Amino acid sequence: MSDVLRRQRWWLTRLAALPVHLLVFVVATFFLVRAVPGDPVLLMLGQNYTPEAYTAMRERLGLDGSLITQLGNYLVNTATAVSACRERLTVVRR
């Protein structure tokens, strides 16, 4: 009987640690993408751009805030995308 309890405890601890692992993975992904050299706005606009277009594109992409603000937006958008996918799967299953 103790073997069954030990296996259940192992699964429960893994299940409890899953949200922490997902959060670490999402934050690591954010910082890895930010570490890529280059400016994504310059790549999207090309060589001929105006300072107004550059500023507008940075605002549209959400790159005009601080790094913490960008991380918060990334986490919210990731959670929103996950919940939207979950809703779509529920509709497909019906």
N, C-alpha and C positions, 0 to 999 in steps of 0.2 A: 504494500500500500504506500509506503514511503517513496517508492520509485515513481509512482503515478503523481504524487504531490510534488516531487522534485521536478518532473517534466512540466507540470502545469505552472509551477513557479518560474521555470526557465522561460516558457512562452509568455507569461504575463510580464516578466521584466523586459523582454524584447519588445513586446507590444507597448509598454509604457515608455520605452526609450525611443520609439519610432518618431514621434513628433519632434523630439530634440534633434535627431539625426536629419530629418527633413529640413528643419530650420537651418542647421549648419550647412547642409548641402546647398540650399537656396542662397544663403549669404555668401558662401564660397564661390558660387557661380557668378553672383553679382560682381564680386571683386576681381575674379578672373577676367570677366568681360571688360571691366574698367581698366585692367592692366594691359590690354592690347594697345600697342602704340598706334598713334594717329588720332585724328579728330573725325568722328563720324559725320559731323555737320559739313566739314569741308569735303569729305568724300561724296556726300549726297548732292551738294551744291555745285561741285565742279570748280573750275578755275575762275570763271567770270561770275562774281557775286557781289552784292552790295552789302555794306554793314547792316542795313536794315533787314535784308533777307537772312543774313547769318543769325542775327538776334532772334528773328521770328522763328527760324528753324530750331534754334536751341530751346526756345520756349515750347514749341510744339512737341518736341521730343522729350521735354521734361529735364533738360540738362542745365537749366539756368539756376537751379537751387543748389544748396550745399550737398555734400556727399551723403550726409545723414538723411536729408530730405529725400534725395534720390533713392536711397536704400528703403526708406519707409514707403515711398510710392511703388517701388518694385515689389516689396512684400505684399502690399495691398492688391496690386494688379495680379500677382501670382495667385493669391488666395481667391480673387474674383474669377480668374480664369478656371481654376480648379472647380469652383462651385458651379460655374456655367457649364463645364463639361459634364459634371455630375447630373445637372438638370437635363441636359440633352440626352444622356444615356437613359435616364428614367423615361423620357418621352419615347425614345426608340424602342424600349422594351415593351411598352404598352401596345 
